[in-house]
Amino acid sequence: MDEGPGNDGRPKRARGARRKLMFTARAGGMRANSLFVTAARSGWTSVVSTCSIGHCTMRKRHAALVLGISASLLVLAITSRAAAQTTRSEYPAGPIIMIVPFPPAGPTDAVARIIAQKLSEQWSRPVVVDNRPGAGGTIGVAAASKAPADGYTIVMGGSSNLAVAPSLYAKLPYDPLRDLTPVANVASGPYVLAVHATVPATSVQELIKLAKSRKGLLTYGSAGRGSSSNLAGELLRSTAGIDILQVPYKGAAPLVTAVLAGEIDIIFADFSALAPSAKAGKIRMLAAIGSSRIAAAPDLPTVAEAGVRGYAVDVWFGIMAPAGTPRSIVATLNSAILNGLNAREVRERLQRLGYEPIGGTPEQFGATLRADIEKFRRIVRSANIAVE
């Protein structure tokens, strides 16, 4: 290669390298080309002015090489930053994992799959449901809390493992307020207070009167210590001033079987699980235990409406992301979830399962979570409920 001087008196290699540097800057999409050109000009002028034509020293060649490498690194850094910004603006750019902390075919899983499908349709990106059951739903939530805060791992939690668990477990591996960020409250589970058909009570007030006359004799079933049914029963005890005895079972299914068999008098359970038996006259629904009535049974009052002031146990399902997830990504997730909940087919699918869509902003969900944590903490302490 000819390395002699060109027509302008500069070595051809120097001119070629300078042009290459300017081309590299332009190729990187740089608006700051002038910065690199100025640096190149000042650097090359210094080198050329102290060189004999065609006889640069090794030291001067080294200086030129360092300048070229530095400029290239600057191009790479700014280009990488621009690429990262583009990636964020195009979120989601790949598959999203939605952790479900319970086994397949359960209530949380059913709600999660409806939402995951709708998100996938909106984004044309896979939203994969990842079931990670165990320890009352806390294992899956813990995994989500430790995932990268990039929006590609979210969790469908619930009132049990987000609002109740902090008061139940002495060594809970996450703090829902510190380690997670609210995205959207998705749906509420319509739980009801019901009695076996042989119990002589057709209203909440009649049940309270009966319980006071049979102090310590009426029984209610729970799906285990710390379950929603356990908390609902203990809250009724304290707010209504009655003495009823808890009989724990290993899960919701055995609990329903027990009340149908007449083993227990009172049950707090999912509306959809009890509806067929109520229709058949085997049990009697007295009230909804949440803060609002159930769409599928609008004539059924809430326990509070039935005269027990301050009573409400809301069972809900909501999506959380790892703490530190950028607000823009949280906003994108929230918007897509609300779009899904507003779709008629999604609302109908949820309502067929007995659930009511909620929606709202991340801030509203956060307020609900904080309020429920405090409420359930009071219930757990007053009833001395604890899980090791």
N, C-alpha and C positions, 0 to 999 in steps of 0.2 A: 504494500500500500504506500502511495506517495504521501509522505508526511511533511513536505516542504511548504514554504510560505505561499499564501494565496495572493490575489491581486490587492487586497487591503493591507498586506503586510503581516497578517496574523497567521499563525500555523493553522493548516487545514483541520488538524485533529481538534484544536481548540474550538474553531468555528463549528465543526460538526457536533462536538459535545454540547456546545451552547444551544444549538438548534434542537438537539435531542432533548435537552432539559426543558426547553420551552414547549416542545411537543408533548412531553410527559405531563406537564402541568395542565395543558389544554385537554388532554385525554382524560384527566381525572375530573373533569367537569368543574375546574376551578374558576371562580370569578376573580381570584387574587393573582392572576397571571403576572400582573405588573410587579408584585412582590418578588416573585422568583426571577423575573427578567432583570429587575434592578439588582438583585443579589448576584445574578449571573454576570451582569455587566461589570459591577464593581469588583467581583472576584477575578473575572477574566482580565480586566484592565490591569489589575495588580500583577497578575502573573505575566502578561504579555509585556508590560512596560519594563520588567526587570529581566527579560529573557533576551538573549542574543537570538537573532532570527534563526529558527530551526535548531537551537541548541539549549532547550530548557533544562534546568537541573532537576535532579530527582526530587529535591525538596519542593520545588515549585509544582512539579507534577502531582506530588502528594497533596498539596494544598488544593489543587483543582479537583482531585478525586474526593477529598473530604467534603468540599462544597457540593459536589454533585450528589453524594450519598445523603447529605443533610437535606437538600432540597427534595430528593425522592422520598425520604422518610416523612417530610412535612406533607407532601402530596398524599402519601398513603394514609396518614393519620386523619387528614381532613376528609378524604374520600370515604374512609371507614366510618367516620362519624356521620357523614351524609347518608351512607347506606343504612346505618343503624336507625337514623331518623325515618328513613323511608320504610324500614321494616315495622317500626312502631305505628306509623300512619296507616299501614296496610294490615294491621292486626284484624283478624288472625291470619297468619301466613302459613299455618300448618295445623295438624291435628290437635285437639284439645282433650285432655283427660278429665272426666268428671267422676271423682271418687264417690262411691256410695258406701257408707260405713255399715251396711246391713246386707244380709244374703239376698240373692235374686228372688223375685216374686213377692217380696214384702211391700208394704205401703210406700216406704221411701224409695225403693227401687222402681216401683210403678210410676211415681211422680217424676223421678229423675229421667226415665226413658222417654216419657212424653216430651219433656223439655229438651233433652239432648237431641231428639229427632228434629224438633222445630229449629233449634240453633243450627244444626247441620244443614238443613234446607235453606236457611237464610244466607249462610256463609259459603255454601258449597265446600265445606271442610268437614272432615270426620270429627264427631264429638263422641268419644268412646267412654262408655260406662264401665268403671273399674270397681267391682265389688270387693271391699276389704272389711269383712265383718269381724266382730270380736269385742269383748269387754264393754258391752252395752253401747256399741257404736263409737267408742272413743279411739279405737286403733286407727280407723280410717281418717278421722278428723286430725289425729296427731300426725299422720303421714302427710296430709294436705298442708298442715301448718309449717312443715319443714321443707316443702317443695319450693323451687325457685319462684320468686315473685314476678313472673313474666306473663301471667294470664293464661298459661297453657296447662295449668293444673288448678282445678276448682273442686269444691266438695259440696254435695247436697246434704247438709246437716239438718238437724231437727231440734225441737225444743228440748228433747231428752238429753242429747249429747252436747248441746251448746248452752242451754240455760239452766238445766238441772244438774248436770254432771259436775260443775265447779263446786257445788255444795255437798256432793255425795262422796267424791273421791279425794282422799287426803293427798295423794300423789298423782294428780291428773297431769299427763305429759304435755299439756298445752293450756294456755289461757285464752279463751275465745275473744276477749277484748284486746289483748296485747298481741297475740300471734296470728290473728286472722282479721280480715277486713270484710265488712258486710257488702254484698253485691245486690241481692234482691230477695225479699220474702215471697216465696212462690205460691204456697197454698196452705190452707188450714184443714186439719183433720176434724171432722164433726163427731166428737165424742158425746155420748149421752149417759144419763143416769137412768137405770132401769131396774126393775125388781122382778122376781119370779112371780108367776101368775097367782100363786097361792098367798102372797103377801097382801094383807088387807090395806092397801094404800093406792089411791088413784091420783095423788098429787104429791108434790114435795112437802107441803105443809102437813098432809096426813102422815107421810113417812116420818117426819120429824116428831110428830105427836106420838106415833107408835114406838119410835126408838126411845123416847123419854119414858114411856110406860113400861118398856121392856129393857131397862138399862143393862147394857153389856150383853144382851142376848142376840140381837140382830147381827148378822155377819155380812161383810162385803169382801169380794174377791179382788186380788191384785195380780198383776203379771210379774210380781217380784218386788223386792224392796227397791224403792227409788223409781219405779215405773210411773207412767202417767196415771194409771189407775190407782196406785198406792197414794200418790200425792193428792189426787182428786178426793179419795176417801178421807184422808187426814185433814184436808181443808174443810170438808163438810163437817167433820167432827168438831173442829175448832170454831168455825163460823156459825154453825147452828146450835152448838152447845149440847151435842149428843154423844153418847158412848156406844160406838159400834166396833165390832171386833174384826180385824183384818185376817183373812185366810190367803196366804200367798200361794201362787201356782207358778209353774215354769213356762211362762209365756202366755200370749193372748188367746191362742186356740184352746188350751186346756181350761182357761178361765170361762170361756163361753160354754164349753161342754159342762162345766161344773154348775153354772146357773141353770142350764136347761135340765140338769138332773136333780135340781133342788138341793144341791149341797150347800149353796150359799143363798142369801136373801137378796143382796144388792150387787149390782155390777156397774162399773164405769168402763165403757168400751166403745169401739168404733161403730158409728151408726150403720154402715153398710154390713157389718158382721152380725148385727142384731136384727136388722129389718125383716128378714124372712121369718124369724122366730116370733117377732112381734106381730106380724101379719097372721101367723098361725095361732096366735093367742097363747103362746107358751110363756112369754114374758110381757111386761108392760113398761113402755117408755114413759118417764115422768118429766124429763127436762134435758135440754142441751147444757153441757157443762162449760162451754166457752162463753166469750163475751158477746156473742151474737147468735141469732137463730140460724137454723140449718135450712138451706134453700130447698132441700128435698123433703123437709118436714116443717113448713112455715108455721103451722099451728102449735108446734111444740115450744113452750116458753124456755127461756134460760133459767138456770137455778136462781140467779139474781132477780129476774123478773118474778119468780115464784115466791119471793119474799126473803131470800137469804142474801142480805146486803153484803157486797164486797166479794162475793164468790165468783170466780172465773178461772178456769184452767184451759188455756188455749194451747192446742197441739198444732204445731206448724212445721213446715218444711221450707228451708231457705238455703240459698247458695252463698257460700263464702269463698274468698280467695286468700292466699297467703298475705300476711302483713307486708306492707311495702310495695304492693302491686300499684303501678302508676295509675293516677286518677283517670287518665284518658282511657285506659284499658277497662277499668271498673265501669266507667260510663258507657263504653261500647257494649260490655257484657249486659249491664242493666237494661240498656235500650233494646237489645236483641231479645232478652227475656220478656220484657214488657210487650214487645211486638208479638211474641209467641202467645202470651197469656191473653192478649186481645183477640187472637184468632178464634173464630167460632168453634172450629173443630177441636182445638185444644181445651177450651172451656167445657165443651160437651164431654170430652173424654175424662177430664178431671171430675166433673159432676157425676158422671156415671159410676165413678169409683167412690163417690161420696165426699169429694174434696171441693173446697171453694177456692178459686184463684184469689190471690191477694195483690201482688204487685207493689208499687210504690218505689220511692227512692232509696239509695243505700243509707242515707241519713235516717229515714223513717224506720228502716229495718234495724239499724243500730240502736235506735231509741227503744224499739220493742225488745230487743235482746237484753239491753241493760235493765229495763224494767222487770222483765221476767226473771233474770238472774236474781234480783233483789227479792222478788216475790217468792220464788221457790226456795231461796235461802231461809226465809222466815218459816216457811212450811217445814222444811227439813229439820231446822233447829227445834221448832216447837214439838215436832213428833219424834225427835231423837232418831231420825233415820240416817243410817250411814252404811256405806259399802266399803269394805277393806280393799 
